Amino acid sequence: MLHIKEEDIDKITEVFYHLLNGKTPEDIKLPDDYPENELKQLVGYVNKFLKDYRASNEFAFNIGKGFVETETPNSKTAIAQALKSLQASLRHLTWTTQQIAKGDFSHKVNFMGEFSEAFNSMAQQLKNVFDEREEGSIAMQGQIEELARARRAMLNIMEDLKLSQASMTALIDALPDVTMIYDQKGIYQKVYFRNIESNELGTLTEFEDFNKLIGQSVDNALPPEVAKEVRKAISEALELNKTIRIEYKLPTNLGDRWYDARFSPMTAEENSHRLVVSVARDITKIKELTDELDSARQRMDMALEASNTGLWDVKPVQKELYFNDQWAKQLGYEPEIFEDDPDPFQHLLHAEDKDRVFTTFSENINNPIDDYKSEFRLKAADGSYKWILSIGKVVDRNEKGTAKRIIGIHSDITERKRMEQEILLAKEVAEAATKAKSDFLANMSHEIRTPMN
């Protein structure tokens, strides 16, 4: 019969008491000479359970603190297996979260029921937000480039009504422009300008002081045709919600002045008025230079046309070719016929002249020979070939000495070539006649000197 001491039973009972109260008890210790019986075997089972329990408890504690890579307990109990499964799921969840953080939204989780659905839904929402942000970034790229400009930066600062007047004045004083704010009816609300601006830009009659424009309508301050353009620009800026650009001329005490003006809509929080800000810059000198350039170009075109001279401009490194209209008309073509032809010269050049012409041209490109001259034949619109004298000059070379740009002209020398051919032919005829005459006289002299039999 098995004899068990009451204190040994109490040790086992105490273990389960502590477990039920959430405590982790120590192993039950029996004397080394304790007999091998059912109680000692039971104590061994209880201690093994406690070892697995402590390992599982520590494992669960670490998992709960987020240490998903903690070492897995070597236990086959149902609790340990469940914790291992939980660890694997948390590892997968952690990895999936890391991929999402890197921008890869293609991964899903499929455990823990409603939690998985909620997590996957959150991941999809994040993906949608990132996609929308990416699309928004692309859409705003063009706006950002525009905002980078100094004038647009100034307009943005003006739209920020919280900016102090001192800061705005300092910024505007640094810009070479006149800035005006209009309401939707074309009434001047604000005018910003530098102190020296009136001396540079000139002033309008009755408005020597720009501040007198405030409260006035553009119809009262500007010439009728200019006022009409300004009112139209104000209306379009508000209706289309974009910047409108116009150029106009004003009579001032310094003479007629040209202005480039931009009109942009702005929001005023302190009232319900719809306002437009305009930045106007004096471009009179630019206009004068442009007019002079246009006049010079027109005179050159007229001179080239009158002299039947074609103009060409070649950039060998970039492989860019330019021919003026007279270059084509010289051969009887309409200039538009070569719009889609990248190199009409090569296509029109006579086959017998190509090697010689390109060899000469290459020598000018690769050698320090600035002056270029060549004669060749180009196919005309009627199918015939015209003789052309091409004269050019290298106007720019790179650091290696290779020509970067060559400019030259084409002159029609077909008539000169024809006359040279006629002169050559006449010379040959004259030389033949002279020889025949000499031969005849020599024969006659011989006959005269020789007595007749």
Phi and psi in degrees as a GROMACS rama.xvg file:
@    title "Ramachandran Plot"
@    xaxis  label "Phi"
@    yaxis  label "Psi"
@TYPE xy
-76.9698  125.588  LEU-2
-106.211  120.222  HIS-3
-120.706  133.503  ILE-4
-78.2339  146.611  LYS-5
-64.9778  -35.0861  GLU-6
-68.5491  -25.8157  GLU-7
-71.2236  -40.3418  ASP-8
-63.2843  -37.0167  ILE-9
-64.4836  -34.342  ASP-10
-62.2528  -43.4316  LYS-11
-66.6681  -43.0797  ILE-12
-61.1049  -40.5743  THR-13
-63.0965  -37.1748  GLU-14
-59.0879  -50.4346  VAL-15
-69.491  -28.1535  PHE-16
-63.5016  -47.6019  TYR-17
-63.3229  -38.131  HIS-18
-63.2722  -41.2318  LEU-19
-67.0793  -22.3789  LEU-20
-99.3113  11.7445  ASN-21
82.1989  14.3966  GLY-22
-102.649  157.468  LYS-23
-106.813  103.258  THR-24
-77.7675  162.954  PRO-25
-79.4316  166.803  GLU-26
-64.1324  150.81  ASP-27
-77.9759  128.989  ILE-28
-109.678  128.554  LYS-29
-112.948  154.476  LEU-30
-58.8626  148.75  PRO-31
-60.879  -29.7673  ASP-32
-94.0158  18.1357  ASP-33
-66.642  134.728  TYR-34
-64.7271  149.78  PRO-35
-76.0716  105.624  GLU-36
-146.657  -174.054  ASN-37
-64.2523  -33.2864  GLU-38
-68.1009  -43.2388  LEU-39
-62.9335  -37.0213  LYS-40
-66.3718  -40.5641  GLN-41
-63.2079  -42.2155  LEU-42
-61.8969  -38.7978  VAL-43
-61.0878  -42.3069  GLY-44
-63.181  -42.23  TYR-45
-63.9343  -43.3052  VAL-46
-64.0066  -39.7974  ASN-47
-62.6783  -40.6998  LYS-48
-60.8596  -43.6312  PHE-49
-62.097  -39.5364  LEU-50
-62.1868  -46.5241  LYS-51
-64.3249  -37.5347  ASP-52
-64.5365  -46.1792  TYR-53
-63.9178  -42.3307  ARG-54
-62.1365  -44.6196  ALA-55
-66.215  -37.9715  SER-56
-65.3149  -43.9789  ASN-57
-65.3304  -40.617  GLU-58
-61.8463  -44.207  PHE-59
-65.4233  -37.5723  ALA-60
-62.1146  -45.1672  PHE-61
-66.0797  -41.1797  ASN-62
-60.9681  -41.6744  ILE-63
-63.1757  -29.4467  GLY-64
-84.5946  -2.29363  LYS-65
99.0214  5.04208  GLY-66
-86.0702  78.2629  PHE-67
-72.9662  -14.3541  VAL-68
-95.2836  12.488  GLU-69
-63.0704  151.947  THR-70
-64.2392  135.028  GLU-71
-77.0406  132.797  THR-72
-66.9429  144.63  PRO-73
-86.8524  76.3072  ASN-74
-143.38  146.364  SER-75
-109.288  15.0215  LYS-76
-68.9289  160.014  THR-77
-61.438  -37.5202  ALA-78
-64.979  -45.3928  ILE-79
-62.2309  -41.7901  ALA-80
-64.3322  -40.24  GLN-81
-64.1885  -40.0424  ALA-82
-66.9131  -37.9304  LEU-83
-61.2426  -43.4622  LYS-84
-61.6818  -41.0957  SER-85
-63.0899  -41.372  LEU-86
-60.8636  -44.8074  GLN-87
-61.1856  -41.3901  ALA-88
-65.3172  -41.5281  SER-89
-67.8422  -36.6792  LEU-90
-60.5121  -45.8384  ARG-91
-63.1703  -40.0074  HIS-92
-64.0962  -41.88  LEU-93
-63.6462  -45.8335  THR-94
-62.1491  -43.7741  TRP-95
-61.794  -41.2259  THR-96
-62.8918  -39.8056  THR-97
-63.1199  -40.3461  GLN-98
-65.4019  -39.7253  GLN-99
-63.8434  -40.057  ILE-100
-62.0204  -28.1388  ALA-101
-84.4299  -3.22855  LYS-102
98.84  5.74751  GLY-103
-98.0346  104.36  ASP-104
-99.7233  17.0919  PHE-105
-84.0718  -7.69932  SER-106
-96.7441  145.474  HIS-107
-127.919  160.475  LYS-108
-113.18  146.452  VAL-109
-136.261  43.2229  ASN-110
-136.33  170.082  PHE-111
63.3184  24.5596  MET-112
55.9348  -116.521  GLY-113
-62.5735  -31.4754  GLU-114
-61.2836  -43.6583  PHE-115
-61.2251  -43.2015  SER-116
-61.995  -43.3351  GLU-117
-65.2191  -41.5478  ALA-118
-64.245  -47.024  PHE-119
-62.7646  -37.4101  ASN-120
-64.517  -41.6326  SER-121
-62.4003  -42.8801  MET-122
-61.5324  -40.6184  ALA-123
-65.1967  -39.9366  GLN-124
-64.2937  -40.5177  GLN-125
-61.8686  -41.5888  LEU-126
-60.4175  -43.2159  LYS-127
-62.6082  -40.4202  ASN-128
-64.8173  -44.3519  VAL-129
-64.4457  -40.6067  PHE-130
-62.7543  -44.0229  ASP-131
-64.1974  -38.6476  GLU-132
-65.7957  -39.584  ARG-133
-63.7092  -44.6167  GLU-134
-63.1561  -39.9864  GLU-135
-65.0291  -36.6617  GLY-136
-64.1349  -42.1166  SER-137
-65.7915  -42.414  ILE-138
-64.8488  -31.3183  ALA-139
-86.9451  -7.88947  MET-140
-58.738  -44.7607  GLN-141
-62.7707  -38.5077  GLY-142
-67.1959  -37.0293  GLN-143
-63.7729  -40.0194  ILE-144
-62.615  -40.6547  GLU-145
-67.4944  -39.3602  GLU-146
-65.2493  -23.4511  LEU-147
-68.617  -19.8342  ALA-148
-71.5126  148.273  ARG-149
-60.978  -41.2067  ALA-150
-66.1735  -41.5808  ARG-151
-68.1193  -33.8555  ARG-152
-62.0579  -39.9359  ALA-153
-64.7743  -40.6181  MET-154
-63.4921  -39.9542  LEU-155
-63.3364  -39.3874  ASN-156
-64.9509  -38.0189  ILE-157
-67.4357  -33.2391  MET-158
-67.823  -25.4767  GLU-159
-81.7139  95.2064  ASP-160
-71.4439  -6.13859  LEU-161
-84.5284  -10.0502  LYS-162
-67.9192  137.506  LEU-163
-67.5119  151.125  SER-164
-63.4981  -34.4127  GLN-165
-65.0385  -42.5552  ALA-166
-65.8826  -42.2525  SER-167
-64.3047  -42.3521  MET-168
-63.6552  -41.2732  THR-169
-62.5242  -39.6918  ALA-170
-67.1377  -46.854  LEU-171
-65.5493  -36.1393  ILE-172
-61.9292  -26.1937  ASP-173
-83.5772  -10.5923  ALA-174
-100.429  143.331  LEU-175
-85.4594  43.1656  PRO-176
-132.237  162.424  ASP-177
-103.856  128.517  VAL-178
-114.147  129.791  THR-179
-132.017  146.447  MET-180
-117.091  127.382  ILE-181
-114.795  155.129  TYR-182
-90.3384  -179.367  ASP-183
-68.173  -13.8059  GLN-184
-93.8135  0.0203974  LYS-185
85.7763  25.516  GLY-186
-95.8526  131.172  ILE-187
-65.6683  124.258  TYR-188
-101.734  -42.2519  GLN-189
-143.032  148.356  LYS-190
-135.683  124.011  VAL-191
-117.54  133.037  TYR-192
-157.34  160.6  PHE-193
-81.1095  157.894  ARG-194
-62.4311  -30.5206  ASN-195
-93.3963  3.15281  ILE-196
-65.4736  -36.1924  GLU-197
-62.5791  -33.0303  SER-198
-72.5081  -26.8049  ASN-199
-88.3049  -40.5801  GLU-200
-96.1388  -19.9026  LEU-201
85.7647  167.527  GLY-202
-128.234  158.8  THR-203
-87.7421  151.364  LEU-204
-59.7068  132.655  THR-205
74.1324  -1.99296  GLU-206
-132.567  48.7113  PHE-207
-59.9301  -34.1734  GLU-208
-95.9034  117.958  ASP-209
-58.591  -28.7009  PHE-210
-65.5123  -19.1514  ASN-211
-69.3427  -13.3952  LYS-212
-72.8172  -24.0888  LEU-213
-61.822  126.84  ILE-214
91.4245  -10.4185  GLY-215
-90.1856  154.991  GLN-216
-89.2264  150.214  SER-217
-60.8507  -26.8868  VAL-218
-65.4936  -29.5656  ASP-219
-86.375  -25.8746  ASN-220
-97.0526  -26.4623  ALA-221
-116.126  158.082  LEU-222
-58.4407  149.912  PRO-223
-52.7276  -45.4186  PRO-224
-68.4109  -33.052  GLU-225
-73.3801  -42.5161  VAL-226
-58.7223  -38.9584  ALA-227
-63.2191  -42.7428  LYS-228
-65.2525  -41.1866  GLU-229
-65.6024  -45.3408  VAL-230
-62.0743  -37.5054  ARG-231
-65.0394  -41.5436  LYS-232
-64.1896  -40.498  ALA-233
-61.756  -45.8922  ILE-234
-63.5014  -44.5482  SER-235
-67.0781  -37.6864  GLU-236
-61.7756  -40.2769  ALA-237
-74.6595  -41.9893  LEU-238
-69.7465  -42.1904  GLU-239
-92.3619  -9.78096  LEU-240
54.6486  48.3618  ASN-241
-150.768  168.754  LYS-242
-77.872  131.643  THR-243
-112.237  134.207  ILE-244
-114.638  134.533  ARG-245
-139.77  162.353  ILE-246
-124.01  140.327  GLU-247
-149.539  162.952  TYR-248
-116.746  134.537  LYS-249
-123.978  139.694  LEU-250
-81.0077  122.961  PRO-251
-126.031  178.538  THR-252
-69.6849  -11.8646  ASN-253
-99.6677  6.75181  LEU-254
103.36  -176.522  GLY-255
-66.8005  131.991  ASP-256
-124.37  138.414  ARG-257
-98.4653  141.523  TRP-258
-131.247  141.625  TYR-259
-104.835  120.497  ASP-260
-124.874  139.767  ALA-261
-116.474  132.895  ARG-262
-116.615  121.502  PHE-263
-128.424  140.491  SER-264
-71.9033  148.452  PRO-265
-141.279  159.835  MET-266
-107.499  129.907  THR-267
-110.263  113.581  ALA-268
-75.1108  -24.3387  GLU-269
-78.1028  -13.3623  GLU-270
-150.369  176.121  ASN-271
-92.8244  2.56316  SER-272
-68.6073  143.001  HIS-273
-94.0998  122.48  ARG-274
-114.952  158.135  LEU-275
-132.246  132.215  VAL-276
-102.6  137.719  VAL-277
-125.356  135.121  SER-278
-117.051  118.018  VAL-279
-115.344  133.462  ALA-280
-122.513  136.917  ARG-281
-72.3864  118.245  ASP-282
-118.41  25.5064  ILE-283
-59.0506  -46.0961  THR-284
-64.1595  -39.0293  LYS-285
-63.078  -43.0183  ILE-286
-60.4453  -44.4692  LYS-287
-62.6632  -43.829  GLU-288
-65.3145  -39.2313  LEU-289
-64.2014  -42.5388  THR-290
-63.2878  -41.8868  ASP-291
-63.9094  -40.6498  GLU-292
-65.0554  -43.1636  LEU-293
-62.5901  -40.5325  ASP-294
-64.7247  -42.7539  SER-295
-64.3038  -41.5315  ALA-296
-65.341  -39.2638  ARG-297
-65.5055  -41.0083  GLN-298
-63.8429  -40.9653  ARG-299
-64.7991  -43.4791  MET-300
-61.8553  -41.1042  ASP-301
-65.2464  -40.3497  MET-302
-66.1699  -42.0968  ALA-303
-65.2493  -40.0586  LEU-304
-68.2608  -42.297  GLU-305
-64.4571  -34.2363  ALA-306
-93.1327  3.83045  SER-307
54.0821  50.7344  ASN-308
-115.568  128.326  THR-309
-92.3284  144.931  GLY-310
-113.013  135.64  LEU-311
-132.136  150.657  TRP-312
-141.835  119.016  ASP-313
-122.799  132.833  VAL-314
-115.787  93.6469  LYS-315
-60.4669  -38.9838  PRO-316
-65.3162  -45.5685  VAL-317
-82.5277  -7.95429  GLN-318
57.2805  44.5864  LYS-319
-106.06  134.504  GLU-320
-124.92  141.715  LEU-321
-135.742  133.523  TYR-322
-131.127  133.072  PHE-323
-76.3492  172.42  ASN-324
-61.1802  -37.4286  ASP-325
-66.208  -25.5636  GLN-326
-59.3122  -40.5982  TRP-327
-78.4697  -42.3298  ALA-328
-63.2151  -30.0734  LYS-329
-58.0167  -29.6007  GLN-330
-100.397  4.00018  LEU-331
88.8207  11.3375  GLY-332
-98.2254  154.174  TYR-333
-81.8723  137.035  GLU-334
-56.551  -31.808  PRO-335
-63.9267  -20.1677  GLU-336
-67.4221  -20.4896  ILE-337
-102.334  10.378  PHE-338
-60.8141  -36.0539  GLU-339
-100.122  9.49641  ASP-340
-103.182  113.746  ASP-341
-70.1207  -23.3403  PRO-342
-148.088  73.9316  ASP-343
-64.3145  -28.8359  PRO-344
-58.8419  -47.5535  PHE-345
-63.9794  -34.7604  GLN-346
-75.1773  -25.8162  HIS-347
-94.358  -15.2494  LEU-348
-69.5704  136.513  LEU-349
-61.7603  138.395  HIS-350
-58.3876  -36.5375  ALA-351
-71.2413  -16.1344  GLU-352
-100.095  -11.9417  ASP-353
-60.542  -52.0645  LYS-354
-59.2131  -45.3565  ASP-355
-64.2517  -43.442  ARG-356
-66.7821  -46.9993  VAL-357
-69.715  -31.6875  PHE-358
-64.8568  -44.835  THR-359
-63.1849  -41.7597  THR-360
-66.5861  -39.5645  PHE-361
-64.5085  -35.9756  SER-362
-61.7636  -37.0991  GLU-363
-69.3259  -34.3562  ASN-364
-71.0306  -45.6266  ILE-365
-97.3951  -9.50847  ASN-366
-120.917  157.641  ASN-367
-74.6467  55.0686  PRO-368
-114.049  106.157  ILE-369
-81.1457  -35.0162  ASP-370
-88.6699  133.82  ASP-371
-122.492  136.014  TYR-372
-150.378  133.496  LYS-373
-158.732  149.749  SER-374
-119.423  135.925  GLU-375
-159.654  177.709  PHE-376
-112.621  135.07  ARG-377
-119.605  142.531  LEU-378
-75.3319  126.828  LYS-379
-87.7524  171.741  ALA-380
-64.9409  -28.4303  ALA-381
-84.5589  4.84193  ASP-382
94.8927  -14.3169  GLY-383
-81.632  172.553  SER-384
-113.035  134.432  TYR-385
-107.733  140.431  LYS-386
-80.2523  131.353  TRP-387
-122.964  134.884  ILE-388
-100.074  117.446  LEU-389
-107.798  122.588  SER-390
-124.165  127.499  ILE-391
-142.802  176.508  GLY-392
-149.823  137.447  LYS-393
-75.1715  121.411  VAL-394
-107.057  -7.95337  VAL-395
-157.313  135.952  ASP-396
-130.463  153.484  ARG-397
-85.3523  -176.297  ASN-398
-65.53  -20.1899  GLU-399
-88.6228  -2.51067  LYS-400
90.4199  0.488516  GLY-401
-77.7793  136.927  THR-402
-64.6591  128.896  ALA-403
-98.0533  -25.1388  LYS-404
-153.873  133.802  ARG-405
-131.31  130.004  ILE-406
-120.49  139.773  ILE-407
-159.846  -175.521  GLY-408
-131.918  158.089  ILE-409
-116.108  131.998  HIS-410
-120.828  137.43  SER-411
-79.4067  112.913  ASP-412
-114.472  23.4879  ILE-413
-59.8683  -44.3534  THR-414
-65.0323  -39.6108  GLU-415
-64.3085  -40.7863  ARG-416
-63.6911  -39.3035  LYS-417
-63.6082  -44.2021  ARG-418
-65.0147  -40.1075  MET-419
-61.3131  -39.0299  GLU-420
-66.2931  -41.8048  GLN-421
-64.4289  -41.4324  GLU-422
-63.9909  -40.808  ILE-423
-63.6713  -43.2579  LEU-424
-64.3516  -42.7029  LEU-425
-63.4898  -37.8579  ALA-426
-63.5245  -42.0916  LYS-427
-64.4162  -40.0359  GLU-428
-64.0637  -43.5913  VAL-429
-64.6379  -40.9688  ALA-430
-65.3577  -36.976  GLU-431
-66.928  -40.7738  ALA-432
-65.6069  -41.7982  ALA-433
-61.6437  -41.4041  THR-434
-65.3799  -41.157  LYS-435
-63.8386  -39.2526  ALA-436
-64.1747  -43.8463  LYS-437
-63.7051  -41.4687  SER-438
-63.3342  -41.2232  ASP-439
-63.3598  -46.0868  PHE-440
-65.1327  -37.0938  LEU-441
-64.7118  -40.3583  ALA-442
-65.5746  -43.6472  ASN-443
-62.4731  -40.9449  MET-444
-63.5707  -39.1084  SER-445
-67.3137  -39.1269  HIS-446
-66.7994  -38.5902  GLU-447
-68.2248  -37.7152  ILE-448
-77.0973  -18.8543  ARG-449
-97.1252  118.29  THR-450
-65.4974  148.875  PRO-451
-82.9032  138.766  MET-452
